Amino acid sequence: MVIAAIEAESTTASTTGARRPRRAPARRRRWVFFFVLPSFLLLLLFFVLPFVLNIPFAFSDWTSYSNTIGFGGLDNFDLLLSGGELQSAILVTFVYAIIAMTIQNLVAIALALTLKDTNRGNSIFRSILFIPVLISPLAAGYVWRAIVAPQGPLNDAIGVIVPGFDFAWLGHPGFALVTVAFIDAWKWSGLATLVYIAGLNSIPVSLLEAAALDGAGPVKRFFRVQLPLLAPSFTFNIATTLIGALSAFDIIASTTSGGPGSSTTTLNVALQNEFKAGFLGSASSIGLTVSVLVVLLAVPLVGWLRRREVTG
């Protein structure tokens, strides 16, 4: 059948694309090094160096109430674990990341399928969808805090259908985390949509036409032809959305500040709370925890997704 041939061709293309390219001439490699060097230095200066310098403080008894900084070992982690703050923040962070990643990618793939054709109307809608990406996360949080307020326009709109509807979206412990995760997905779904559109438009039209001639409908063509060939786009979007959500802070800080209670207190919000309380060593230990979790999740996830690109 044509569908089987298409799947075999996509697998062969993925495997062929995974082959190692021929080595570039030595002169070209030297030029590439000079172009990459500024980015590498910036990464080293603003990310790697602060991370390395922060590690000793995570094991110190550094506070704003003492003039000395001593070695505390694992005391910071023991204190956070015994109080339950670290476990709660890790759980909230994971739930927040999964919700934001799921909503963002489902919405983005749906929008990409709708707007994949290049015409004037779709180009306008693509530009509109990308506007939230350009907005500051803090500004987006403040705007949405006003929208979902009990007397905000969201409740007013629902009140047209359900008279007297009044709900505190950010004040309910069960809905606050979902609401801020939705705001995060809204903020970044435009970027994910453009990535999926590029992936869809890179699929040869002949494969879709052959599948249609074989009797495959739109749903079957998507799952049997388009979805496997979108593997590189999925790798990029899933990895970036999940890692970005694990490091989320701005939107939560501008909407709930970690409340109500600790229902939206992610690791970065807990870090801020410890820092404001003057427990700088504990804040550093939470920062180290965030970095370790991101690395432990990102490396296996990206590796697994990359293997799926070849064998999927």
C-alpha positions as protocol buffer text, in pm:
chain_id: "A"
residue {
  index: 1
  type: MET
  ca { x: 0 y: 0 z: 0 }
}
residue {
  index: 2
  type: VAL
  ca { x: 103 y: 360 z: -52 }
}
residue {
  index: 3
  type: ILE
  ca { x: 80 y: 440 z: 320 }
}
residue {
  index: 4
  type: ALA
  ca { x: 326 y: 162 z: 399 }
}
residue {
  index: 5
  type: ALA
  ca { x: 559 y: 290 z: 129 }
}
residue {
  index: 6
  type: ILE
  ca { x: 534 y: 641 z: 271 }
}
residue {
  index: 7
  type: GLU
  ca { x: 619 y: 521 z: 621 }
}
residue {
  index: 8
  type: ALA
  ca { x: 914 y: 322 z: 486 }
}
residue {
  index: 9
  type: GLU
  ca { x: 1032 y: 626 z: 292 }
}
residue {
  index: 10
  type: SER
  ca { x: 1002 y: 854 z: 597 }
}
residue {
  index: 11
  type: THR
  ca { x: 1200 y: 606 z: 807 }
}
residue {
  index: 12
  type: THR
  ca { x: 1467 y: 577 z: 538 }
}
residue {
  index: 13
  type: ALA
  ca { x: 1483 y: 955 z: 504 }
}
residue {
  index: 14
  type: SER
  ca { x: 1519 y: 997 z: 878 }
}
residue {
  index: 15
  type: THR
  ca { x: 1792 y: 736 z: 892 }
}
residue {
  index: 16
  type: THR
  ca { x: 1971 y: 891 z: 597 }
}
residue {
  index: 17
  type: GLY
  ca { x: 1941 y: 1235 z: 755 }
}
residue {
  index: 18
  type: ALA
  ca { x: 2099 y: 1098 z: 1069 }
}
residue {
  index: 19
  type: ARG
  ca { x: 2416 y: 993 z: 886 }
}
residue {
  index: 20
  type: ARG
  ca { x: 2723 y: 1192 z: 975 }
}
residue {
  index: 21
  type: PRO
  ca { x: 2802 y: 1453 z: 708 }
}
residue {
  index: 22
  type: ARG
  ca { x: 3141 y: 1472 z: 549 }
}
residue {
  index: 23
  type: ARG
  ca { x: 3394 y: 1670 z: 746 }
}
residue {
  index: 24
  type: ALA
  ca { x: 3435 y: 2031 z: 640 }
}
residue {
  index: 25
  type: PRO
  ca { x: 3775 y: 2158 z: 525 }
}
residue {
  index: 26
  type: ALA
  ca { x: 4009 y: 2277 z: 799 }
}
residue {
  index: 27
  type: ARG
  ca { x: 3983 y: 2642 z: 695 }
}
residue {
  index: 28
  type: ARG
  ca { x: 3602 y: 2633 z: 711 }
}
residue {
  index: 29
  type: ARG
  ca { x: 3611 y: 2471 z: 1054 }
}
residue {
  index: 30
  type: ARG
  ca { x: 3837 y: 2752 z: 1178 }
}
residue {
  index: 31
  type: TRP
  ca { x: 3592 y: 3016 z: 1053 }
}
residue {
  index: 32
  type: VAL
  ca { x: 3303 y: 2833 z: 1219 }
}
residue {
  index: 33
  type: PHE
  ca { x: 3497 y: 2838 z: 1547 }
}
residue {
  index: 34
  type: PHE
  ca { x: 3540 y: 3217 z: 1530 }
}
residue {
  index: 35
  type: PHE
  ca { x: 3169 y: 3269 z: 1463 }
}
residue {
  index: 36
  type: VAL
  ca { x: 3070 y: 3040 z: 1751 }
}
residue {
  index: 37
  type: LEU
  ca { x: 3322 y: 3187 z: 1995 }
}
residue {
  index: 38
  type: PRO
  ca { x: 3120 y: 3501 z: 2097 }
}
residue {
  index: 39
  type: SER
  ca { x: 2813 y: 3293 z: 2178 }
}
residue {
  index: 40
  type: PHE
  ca { x: 3025 y: 3043 z: 2366 }
}
residue {
  index: 41
  type: LEU
  ca { x: 3187 y: 3319 z: 2574 }
}
residue {
  index: 42
  type: LEU
  ca { x: 2849 y: 3474 z: 2657 }
}
residue {
  index: 43
  type: LEU
  ca { x: 2717 y: 3134 z: 2761 }
}
residue {
  index: 44
  type: LEU
  ca { x: 3024 y: 3074 z: 2973 }
}
residue {
  index: 45
  type: LEU
  ca { x: 3009 y: 3417 z: 3137 }
}
residue {
  index: 46
  type: PHE
  ca { x: 2638 y: 3444 z: 3213 }
}
residue {
  index: 47
  type: PHE
  ca { x: 2533 y: 3080 z: 3263 }
}
residue {
  index: 48
  type: VAL
  ca { x: 2816 y: 2838 z: 3330 }
}
residue {
  index: 49
  type: LEU
  ca { x: 3025 y: 3063 z: 3557 }
}
residue {
  index: 50
  type: PRO
  ca { x: 2736 y: 3174 z: 3784 }
}
residue {
  index: 51
  type: PHE
  ca { x: 2621 y: 2812 z: 3812 }
}
residue {
  index: 52
  type: VAL
  ca { x: 2968 y: 2694 z: 3916 }
}
residue {
  index: 53
  type: LEU
  ca { x: 3013 y: 2981 z: 4162 }
}
residue {
  index: 54
  type: ASN
  ca { x: 2672 y: 2908 z: 4317 }
}
residue {
  index: 55
  type: ILE
  ca { x: 2755 y: 2545 z: 4402 }
}
residue {
  index: 56
  type: PRO
  ca { x: 2965 y: 2616 z: 4717 }
}
residue {
  index: 57
  type: PHE
  ca { x: 2698 y: 2850 z: 4857 }
}
residue {
  index: 58
  type: ALA
  ca { x: 2438 y: 2571 z: 4832 }
}
residue {
  index: 59
  type: PHE
  ca { x: 2635 y: 2384 z: 5099 }
}
residue {
  index: 60
  type: SER
  ca { x: 2699 y: 2687 z: 5321 }
}
residue {
  index: 61
  type: ASP
  ca { x: 2517 y: 2843 z: 5618 }
}
residue {
  index: 62
  type: TRP
  ca { x: 2507 y: 3182 z: 5444 }
}
residue {
  index: 63
  type: THR
  ca { x: 2235 y: 3409 z: 5581 }
}
residue {
  index: 64
  type: SER
  ca { x: 2180 y: 3783 z: 5598 }
}
residue {
  index: 65
  type: TYR
  ca { x: 2179 y: 3757 z: 5979 }
}
residue {
  index: 66
  type: SER
  ca { x: 2545 y: 3660 z: 6009 }
}
residue {
  index: 67
  type: ASN
  ca { x: 2871 y: 3823 z: 5902 }
}
residue {
  index: 68
  type: THR
  ca { x: 3040 y: 3489 z: 5840 }
}
residue {
  index: 69
  type: ILE
  ca { x: 2982 y: 3213 z: 5588 }
}
residue {
  index: 70
  type: GLY
  ca { x: 3068 y: 2861 z: 5697 }
}
residue {
  index: 71
  type: PHE
  ca { x: 3038 y: 2516 z: 5550 }
}
residue {
  index: 72
  type: GLY
  ca { x: 2704 y: 2358 z: 5636 }
}
residue {
  index: 73
  type: GLY
  ca { x: 2717 y: 2039 z: 5435 }
}
residue {
  index: 74
  type: LEU
  ca { x: 2370 y: 1908 z: 5351 }
}
residue {
  index: 75
  type: ASP
  ca { x: 2202 y: 2109 z: 5627 }
}
residue {
  index: 76
  type: ASN
  ca { x: 2018 y: 2333 z: 5380 }
}
residue {
  index: 77
  type: PHE
  ca { x: 1872 y: 2036 z: 5194 }
}
residue {
  index: 78
  type: ASP
  ca { x: 1785 y: 1857 z: 5521 }
}
residue {
  index: 79
  type: LEU
  ca { x: 1606 y: 2167 z: 5649 }
}
residue {
  index: 80
  type: LEU
  ca { x: 1409 y: 2213 z: 5328 }
}
residue {
  index: 81
  type: LEU
  ca { x: 1320 y: 1844 z: 5309 }
}
residue {
  index: 82
  type: SER
  ca { x: 1219 y: 1819 z: 5674 }
}
residue {
  index: 83
  type: GLY
  ca { x: 991 y: 2119 z: 5637 }
}
residue {
  index: 84
  type: GLY
  ca { x: 837 y: 1981 z: 5319 }
}
residue {
  index: 85
  type: GLU
  ca { x: 910 y: 2296 z: 5116 }
}
residue {
  index: 86
  type: LEU
  ca { x: 1141 y: 2125 z: 4868 }
}
residue {
  index: 87
  type: GLN
  ca { x: 917 y: 1824 z: 4800 }
}
residue {
  index: 88
  type: SER
  ca { x: 613 y: 2047 z: 4756 }
}
residue {
  index: 89
  type: ALA
  ca { x: 797 y: 2287 z: 4523 }
}
residue {
  index: 90
  type: ILE
  ca { x: 931 y: 1999 z: 4312 }
}
residue {
  index: 91
  type: LEU
  ca { x: 584 y: 1845 z: 4279 }
}
residue {
  index: 92
  type: VAL
  ca { x: 421 y: 2177 z: 4190 }
}
residue {
  index: 93
  type: THR
  ca { x: 697 y: 2246 z: 3937 }
}
residue {
  index: 94
  type: PHE
  ca { x: 651 y: 1910 z: 3766 }
}
residue {
  index: 95
  type: VAL
  ca { x: 272 y: 1942 z: 3750 }
}
residue {
  index: 96
  type: TYR
  ca { x: 300 y: 2299 z: 3621 }
}
residue {
  index: 97
  type: ALA
  ca { x: 553 y: 2196 z: 3355 }
}
residue {
  index: 98
  type: ILE
  ca { x: 346 y: 1901 z: 3232 }
}
residue {
  index: 99
  type: ILE
  ca { x: 24 y: 2104 z: 3211 }
}
residue {
  index: 100
  type: ALA
  ca { x: 192 y: 2397 z: 3033 }
}
residue {
  index: 101
  type: MET
  ca { x: 379 y: 2168 z: 2792 }
}
residue {
  index: 102
  type: THR
  ca { x: 66 y: 1967 z: 2706 }
}
residue {
  index: 103
  type: ILE
  ca { x: -160 y: 2267 z: 2648 }
}
residue {
  index: 104
  type: GLN
  ca { x: 103 y: 2458 z: 2451 }
}
residue {
  index: 105
  type: ASN
  ca { x: 186 y: 2175 z: 2212 }
}
residue {
  index: 106
  type: LEU
  ca { x: -173 y: 2062 z: 2156 }
}
residue {
  index: 107
  type: VAL
  ca { x: -285 y: 2417 z: 2080 }
}
residue {
  index: 108
  type: ALA
  ca { x: 22 y: 2484 z: 1865 }
}
residue {
  index: 109
  type: ILE
  ca { x: -18 y: 2172 z: 1650 }
}
residue {
  index: 110
  type: ALA
  ca { x: -388 y: 2250 z: 1599 }
}
residue {
  index: 111
  type: LEU
  ca { x: -310 y: 2607 z: 1496 }
}
residue {
  index: 112
  type: ALA
  ca { x: -27 y: 2492 z: 1271 }
}
residue {
  index: 113
  type: LEU
  ca { x: -259 y: 2255 z: 1083 }
}
residue {
  index: 114
  type: THR
  ca { x: -504 y: 2541 z: 1036 }
}
residue {
  index: 115
  type: LEU
  ca { x: -249 y: 2804 z: 930 }
}
residue {
  index: 116
  type: LYS
  ca { x: 8 y: 2595 z: 742 }
}
residue {
  index: 117
  type: ASP
  ca { x: -94 y: 2726 z: 398 }
}
residue {
  index: 118
  type: THR
  ca { x: 84 y: 3047 z: 304 }
}
residue {
  index: 119
  type: ASN
  ca { x: -160 y: 3323 z: 208 }
}
residue {
  index: 120
  type: ARG
  ca { x: -237 y: 3676 z: 317 }
}
residue {
  index: 121
  type: GLY
  ca { x: -499 y: 3579 z: 574 }
}
residue {
  index: 122
  type: ASN
  ca { x: -287 y: 3312 z: 737 }
}
residue {
  index: 123
  type: SER
  ca { x: 14 y: 3543 z: 742 }
}
residue {
  index: 124
  type: ILE
  ca { x: -188 y: 3801 z: 935 }
}
residue {
  index: 125
  type: PHE
  ca { x: -307 y: 3542 z: 1186 }
}
residue {
  index: 126
  type: ARG
  ca { x: 48 y: 3408 z: 1227 }
}
residue {
  index: 127
  type: SER
  ca { x: 169 y: 3758 z: 1313 }
}
residue {
  index: 128
  type: ILE
  ca { x: -114 y: 3805 z: 1564 }
}
residue {
  index: 129
  type: LEU
  ca { x: -39 y: 3471 z: 1730 }
}
residue {
  index: 130
  type: PHE
  ca { x: 327 y: 3568 z: 1768 }
}
residue {
  index: 131
  type: ILE
  ca { x: 248 y: 3893 z: 1955 }
}
residue {
  index: 132
  type: PRO
  ca { x: 227 y: 3723 z: 2300 }
}
residue {
  index: 133
  type: VAL
  ca { x: 581 y: 3589 z: 2249 }
}
residue {
  index: 134
  type: LEU
  ca { x: 705 y: 3947 z: 2225 }
}
residue {
  index: 135
  type: ILE
  ca { x: 527 y: 4056 z: 2544 }
}
residue {
  index: 136
  type: SER
  ca { x: 721 y: 4052 z: 2870 }
}
residue {
  index: 137
  type: PRO
  ca { x: 618 y: 3753 z: 3088 }
}
residue {
  index: 138
  type: LEU
  ca { x: 561 y: 3992 z: 3378 }
}
residue {
  index: 139
  type: ALA
  ca { x: 336 y: 4212 z: 3166 }
}
residue {
  index: 140
  type: ALA
  ca { x: 147 y: 3907 z: 3038 }
}
residue {
  index: 141
  type: GLY
  ca { x: 94 y: 3792 z: 3396 }
}
residue {
  index: 142
  type: TYR
  ca { x: -42 y: 4129 z: 3508 }
}
residue {
  index: 143
  type: VAL
  ca { x: -278 y: 4146 z: 3208 }
}
residue {
  index: 144
  type: TRP
  ca { x: -414 y: 3797 z: 3270 }
}
residue {
  index: 145
  type: ARG
  ca { x: -447 y: 3862 z: 3644 }
}
residue {
  index: 146
  type: ALA
  ca { x: -689 y: 4141 z: 3556 }
}
residue {
  index: 147
  type: ILE
  ca { x: -870 y: 3926 z: 3298 }
}
residue {
  index: 148
  type: VAL
  ca { x: -935 y: 3632 z: 3535 }
}
residue {
  index: 149
  type: ALA
  ca { x: -1010 y: 3846 z: 3841 }
}
residue {
  index: 150
  type: PRO
  ca { x: -1351 y: 3780 z: 4003 }
}
residue {
  index: 151
  type: GLN
  ca { x: -1480 y: 4108 z: 3855 }
}
residue {
  index: 152
  type: GLY
  ca { x: -1276 y: 4066 z: 3537 }
}
residue {
  index: 153
  type: PRO
  ca { x: -1392 y: 4030 z: 3177 }
}
residue {
  index: 154
  type: LEU
  ca { x: -1364 y: 3648 z: 3177 }
}
residue {
  index: 155
  type: ASN
  ca { x: -1625 y: 3606 z: 3449 }
}
residue {
  index: 156
  type: ASP
  ca { x: -1838 y: 3877 z: 3285 }
}
residue {
  index: 157
  type: ALA
  ca { x: -1831 y: 3685 z: 2955 }
}
residue {
  index: 158
  type: ILE
  ca { x: -1923 y: 3357 z: 3126 }
}
residue {
  index: 159
  type: GLY
  ca { x: -2192 y: 3546 z: 3319 }
}
residue {
  index: 160
  type: VAL
  ca { x: -2373 y: 3616 z: 2992 }
}
residue {
  index: 161
  type: ILE
  ca { x: -2437 y: 3241 z: 2964 }
}
residue {
  index: 162
  type: VAL
  ca { x: -2442 y: 3160 z: 3337 }
}
residue {
  index: 163
  type: PRO
  ca { x: -2597 y: 3460 z: 3515 }
}
residue {
  index: 164
  type: GLY
  ca { x: -2424 y: 3554 z: 3839 }
}
residue {
  index: 165
  type: PHE
  ca { x: -2110 y: 3354 z: 3762 }
}
residue {
  index: 166
  type: ASP
  ca { x: -1832 y: 3459 z: 3997 }
}
residue {
  index: 167
  type: PHE
  ca { x: -1517 y: 3252 z: 4037 }
}
residue {
  index: 168
  type: ALA
  ca { x: -1169 y: 3335 z: 4167 }
}
residue {
  index: 169
  type: TRP
  ca { x: -953 y: 3156 z: 3913 }
}
residue {
  index: 170
  type: LEU
  ca { x: -630 y: 3251 z: 4086 }
}
residue {
  index: 171
  type: GLY
  ca { x: -773 y: 3220 z: 4437 }
}
residue {
  index: 172
  type: HIS
  ca { x: -882 y: 2857 z: 4421 }
}
residue {
  index: 173
  type: PRO
  ca { x: -606 y: 2610 z: 4519 }
}
residue {
  index: 174
  type: GLY
  ca { x: -722 y: 2356 z: 4262 }
}
residue {
  index: 175
  type: PHE
  ca { x: -754 y: 2595 z: 3967 }
}
residue {
  index: 176
  type: ALA
  ca { x: -474 y: 2845 z: 4031 }
}
residue {
  index: 177
  type: LEU
  ca { x: -197 y: 2616 z: 3904 }
}
residue {
  index: 178
  type: VAL
  ca { x: -392 y: 2522 z: 3591 }
}
residue {
  index: 179
  type: THR
  ca { x: -469 y: 2888 z: 3525 }
}
residue {
  index: 180
  type: VAL
  ca { x: -109 y: 3007 z: 3545 }
}
residue {
  index: 181
  type: ALA
  ca { x: 3 y: 2707 z: 3335 }
}
residue {
  index: 182
  type: PHE
  ca { x: -254 y: 2809 z: 3073 }
}
residue {
  index: 183
  type: ILE
  ca { x: -115 y: 3164 z: 3076 }
}
residue {
  index: 184
  type: ASP
  ca { x: 235 y: 3022 z: 3022 }
}
residue {
  index: 185
  type: ALA
  ca { x: 108 y: 2813 z: 2729 }
}
residue {
  index: 186
  type: TRP
  ca { x: -71 y: 3116 z: 2580 }
}
residue {
  index: 187
  type: LYS
  ca { x: 248 y: 3321 z: 2612 }
}
residue {
  index: 188
  type: TRP
  ca { x: 466 y: 3079 z: 2413 }
}
residue {
  index: 189
  type: SER
  ca { x: 226 y: 2887 z: 2186 }
}
residue {
  index: 190
  type: GLY
  ca { x: 289 y: 3130 z: 1897 }
}
residue {
  index: 191
  type: LEU
  ca { x: 655 y: 3027 z: 1878 }
}
residue {
  index: 192
  type: ALA
  ca { x: 570 y: 2657 z: 1890 }
}
residue {
  index: 193
  type: THR
  ca { x: 307 y: 2712 z: 1619 }
}
residue {
  index: 194
  type: LEU
  ca { x: 563 y: 2861 z: 1380 }
}
residue {
  index: 195
  type: VAL
  ca { x: 797 y: 2566 z: 1441 }
}
residue {
  index: 196
  type: TYR
  ca { x: 518 y: 2319 z: 1361 }
}
residue {
  index: 197
  type: ILE
  ca { x: 418 y: 2518 z: 1051 }
}
residue {
  index: 198
  type: ALA
  ca { x: 776 y: 2500 z: 925 }
}
residue {
  index: 199
  type: GLY
  ca { x: 777 y: 2125 z: 991 }
}
residue {
  index: 200
  type: LEU
  ca { x: 447 y: 2070 z: 811 }
}
residue {
  index: 201
  type: ASN
  ca { x: 554 y: 2273 z: 509 }
}
residue {
  index: 202
  type: SER
  ca { x: 876 y: 2073 z: 480 }
}
residue {
  index: 203
  type: ILE
  ca { x: 678 y: 1752 z: 419 }
}
residue {
  index: 204
  type: PRO
  ca { x: 671 y: 1669 z: 44 }
}
residue {
  index: 205
  type: VAL
  ca { x: 326 y: 1726 z: -105 }
}
residue {
  index: 206
  type: SER
  ca { x: 370 y: 1410 z: -313 }
}
residue {
  index: 207
  type: LEU
  ca { x: 356 y: 1198 z: 3 }
}
residue {
  index: 208
  type: LEU
  ca { x: 24 y: 1350 z: 109 }
}
residue {
  index: 209
  type: GLU
  ca { x: -118 y: 1315 z: -243 }
}
residue {
  index: 210
  type: ALA
  ca { x: -13 y: 951 z: -258 }
}
residue {
  index: 211
  type: ALA
  ca { x: -176 y: 886 z: 79 }
}
residue {
  index: 212
  type: ALA
  ca { x: -497 y: 1055 z: -42 }
}
residue {
  index: 213
  type: LEU
  ca { x: -499 y: 838 z: -355 }
}
residue {
  index: 214
  type: ASP
  ca { x: -460 y: 536 z: -128 }
}
residue {
  index: 215
  type: GLY
  ca { x: -786 y: 637 z: 41 }
}
residue {
  index: 216
  type: ALA
  ca { x: -642 y: 792 z: 357 }
}
residue {
  index: 217
  type: GLY
  ca { x: -856 y: 1068 z: 503 }
}
residue {
  index: 218
  type: PRO
  ca { x: -723 y: 1384 z: 674 }
}
residue {
  index: 219
  type: VAL
  ca { x: -700 y: 1217 z: 1016 }
}
residue {
  index: 220
  type: LYS
  ca { x: -519 y: 910 z: 884 }
}
residue {
  index: 221
  type: ARG
  ca { x: -285 y: 1124 z: 674 }
}
residue {
  index: 222
  type: PHE
  ca { x: -194 y: 1325 z: 983 }
}
residue {
  index: 223
  type: PHE
  ca { x: -120 y: 1028 z: 1209 }
}
residue {
  index: 224
  type: ARG
  ca { x: 42 y: 805 z: 947 }
}
residue {
  index: 225
  type: VAL
  ca { x: 232 y: 1059 z: 734 }
}
residue {
  index: 226
  type: GLN
  ca { x: 259 y: 1406 z: 888 }
}
residue {
  index: 227
  type: LEU
  ca { x: 305 y: 1313 z: 1253 }
}
residue {
  index: 228
  type: PRO
  ca { x: 609 y: 1082 z: 1199 }
}
residue {
  index: 229
  type: LEU
  ca { x: 777 y: 1343 z: 979 }
}
residue {
  index: 230
  type: LEU
  ca { x: 718 y: 1614 z: 1242 }
}
residue {
  index: 231
  type: ALA
  ca { x: 953 y: 1437 z: 1483 }
}
residue {
  index: 232
  type: PRO
  ca { x: 1227 y: 1708 z: 1470 }
}
residue {
  index: 233
  type: SER
  ca { x: 967 y: 1978 z: 1542 }
}
residue {
  index: 234
  type: PHE
  ca { x: 830 y: 1776 z: 1833 }
}
residue {
  index: 235
  type: THR
  ca { x: 1181 y: 1733 z: 1970 }
}
residue {
  index: 236
  type: PHE
  ca { x: 1244 y: 2107 z: 1970 }
}
residue {
  index: 237
  type: ASN
  ca { x: 904 y: 2214 z: 2103 }
}
residue {
  index: 238
  type: ILE
  ca { x: 864 y: 1951 z: 2373 }
}
residue {
  index: 239
  type: ALA
  ca { x: 1217 y: 2002 z: 2503 }
}
residue {
  index: 240
  type: THR
  ca { x: 1199 y: 2383 z: 2506 }
}
residue {
  index: 241
  type: THR
  ca { x: 848 y: 2404 z: 2652 }
}
residue {
  index: 242
  type: LEU
  ca { x: 919 y: 2152 z: 2927 }
}
residue {
  index: 243
  type: ILE
  ca { x: 1254 y: 2305 z: 3024 }
}
residue {
  index: 244
  type: GLY
  ca { x: 1108 y: 2656 z: 3009 }
}
residue {
  index: 245
  type: ALA
  ca { x: 816 y: 2557 z: 3231 }
}
residue {
  index: 246
  type: LEU
  ca { x: 1051 y: 2394 z: 3483 }
}
residue {
  index: 247
  type: SER
  ca { x: 1229 y: 2730 z: 3511 }
}
residue {
  index: 248
  type: ALA
  ca { x: 910 y: 2936 z: 3524 }
}
residue {
  index: 249
  type: PHE
  ca { x: 899 y: 3234 z: 3756 }
}
residue {
  index: 250
  type: ASP
  ca { x: 785 y: 3560 z: 3594 }
}
residue {
  index: 251
  type: ILE
  ca { x: 423 y: 3466 z: 3519 }
}
residue {
  index: 252
  type: ILE
  ca { x: 369 y: 3308 z: 3860 }
}
residue {
  index: 253
  type: ALA
  ca { x: 530 y: 3603 z: 4039 }
}
residue {
  index: 254
  type: SER
  ca { x: 300 y: 3849 z: 3862 }
}
residue {
  index: 255
  type: THR
  ca { x: -23 y: 3650 z: 3908 }
}
residue {
  index: 256
  type: THR
  ca { x: -25 y: 3451 z: 4232 }
}
residue {
  index: 257
  type: SER
  ca { x: 320 y: 3502 z: 4392 }
}
residue {
  index: 258
  type: GLY
  ca { x: 309 y: 3131 z: 4475 }
}
residue {
  index: 259
  type: GLY
  ca { x: -37 y: 3133 z: 4636 }
}
residue {
  index: 260
  type: PRO
  ca { x: -298 y: 3058 z: 4741 }
}
residue {
  index: 261
  type: GLY
  ca { x: -100 y: 2886 z: 5013 }
}
residue {
  index: 262
  type: SER
  ca { x: 176 y: 2702 z: 4831 }
}
residue {
  index: 263
  type: SER
  ca { x: -39 y: 2570 z: 4545 }
}
residue {
  index: 264
  type: THR
  ca { x: 164 y: 2756 z: 4279 }
}
residue {
  index: 265
  type: THR
  ca { x: 496 y: 2775 z: 4463 }
}
residue {
  index: 266
  type: THR
  ca { x: 740 y: 2634 z: 4209 }
}
residue {
  index: 267
  type: LEU
  ca { x: 1110 y: 2589 z: 4275 }
}
residue {
  index: 268
  type: ASN
  ca { x: 1203 y: 2936 z: 4150 }
}
residue {
  index: 269
  type: VAL
  ca { x: 927 y: 3096 z: 4359 }
}
residue {
  index: 270
  type: ALA
  ca { x: 1050 y: 2902 z: 4663 }
}
residue {
  index: 271
  type: LEU
  ca { x: 1401 y: 3026 z: 4585 }
}
residue {
  index: 272
  type: GLN
  ca { x: 1277 y: 3386 z: 4588 }
}
residue {
  index: 273
  type: ASN
  ca { x: 1096 y: 3329 z: 4918 }
}
residue {
  index: 274
  type: GLU
  ca { x: 1412 y: 3194 z: 5082 }
}
residue {
  index: 275
  type: PHE
  ca { x: 1617 y: 3481 z: 4942 }
}
residue {
  index: 276
  type: LYS
  ca { x: 1373 y: 3745 z: 5068 }
}
residue {
  index: 277
  type: ALA
  ca { x: 1372 y: 3579 z: 5410 }
}
residue {
  index: 278
  type: GLY
  ca { x: 1751 y: 3617 z: 5424 }
}
residue {
  index: 279
  type: PHE
  ca { x: 1836 y: 3247 z: 5397 }
}
residue {
  index: 280
  type: LEU
  ca { x: 2079 y: 3283 z: 5108 }
}
residue {
  index: 281
  type: GLY
  ca { x: 2236 y: 2940 z: 5147 }
}
residue {
  index: 282
  type: SER
  ca { x: 1895 y: 2772 z: 5127 }
}
residue {
  index: 283
  type: ALA
  ca { x: 1811 y: 2982 z: 4822 }
}
residue {
  index: 284
  type: SER
  ca { x: 2134 y: 2869 z: 4657 }
}
residue {
  index: 285
  type: SER
  ca { x: 2051 y: 2505 z: 4733 }
}
residue {
  index: 286
  type: ILE
  ca { x: 1712 y: 2544 z: 4564 }
}
residue {
  index: 287
  type: GLY
  ca { x: 1883 y: 2706 z: 4264 }
}
residue {
  index: 288
  type: LEU
  ca { x: 2119 y: 2409 z: 4243 }
}
residue {
  index: 289
  type: THR
  ca { x: 1819 y: 2174 z: 4262 }
}
residue {
  index: 290
  type: VAL
  ca { x: 1654 y: 2353 z: 3969 }
}
residue {
  index: 291
  type: SER
  ca { x: 1968 y: 2326 z: 3757 }
}
residue {
  index: 292
  type: VAL
  ca { x: 2019 y: 1958 z: 3837 }
}
residue {
  index: 293
  type: LEU
  ca { x: 1656 y: 1872 z: 3762 }
}
residue {
  index: 294
  type: VAL
  ca { x: 1665 y: 2053 z: 3429 }
}
residue {
  index: 295
  type: VAL
  ca { x: 1984 y: 1871 z: 3327 }
}
residue {
  index: 296
  type: LEU
  ca { x: 1859 y: 1532 z: 3446 }
}
residue {
  index: 297
  type: LEU
  ca { x: 1536 y: 1574 z: 3252 }
}
residue {
  index: 298
  type: ALA
  ca { x: 1663 y: 1756 z: 2943 }
}
residue {
  index: 299
  type: VAL
  ca { x: 1950 y: 1526 z: 2845 }
}
residue {
  index: 300
  type: PRO
  ca { x: 1755 y: 1194 z: 2853 }
}
residue {
  index: 301
  type: LEU
  ca { x: 1445 y: 1356 z: 2702 }
}
residue {
  index: 302
  type: VAL
  ca { x: 1627 y: 1511 z: 2408 }
}
residue {
  index: 303
  type: GLY
  ca { x: 1824 y: 1189 z: 2355 }
}
residue {
  index: 304
  type: TRP
  ca { x: 1505 y: 980 z: 2352 }
}
residue {
  index: 305
  type: LEU
  ca { x: 1327 y: 1221 z: 2117 }
}
residue {
  index: 306
  type: ARG
  ca { x: 1626 y: 1225 z: 1883 }
}
residue {
  index: 307
  type: ARG
  ca { x: 1624 y: 846 z: 1867 }
}
residue {
  index: 308
  type: ARG
  ca { x: 1252 y: 859 z: 1787 }
}
residue {
  index: 309
  type: GLU
  ca { x: 1330 y: 1083 z: 1491 }
}
residue {
  index: 310
  type: VAL
  ca { x: 1534 y: 800 z: 1339 }
}
residue {
  index: 311
  type: THR
  ca { x: 1321 y: 500 z: 1434 }
}
residue {
  index: 312
  type: GLY
  ca { x: 975 y: 659 z: 1457 }
}
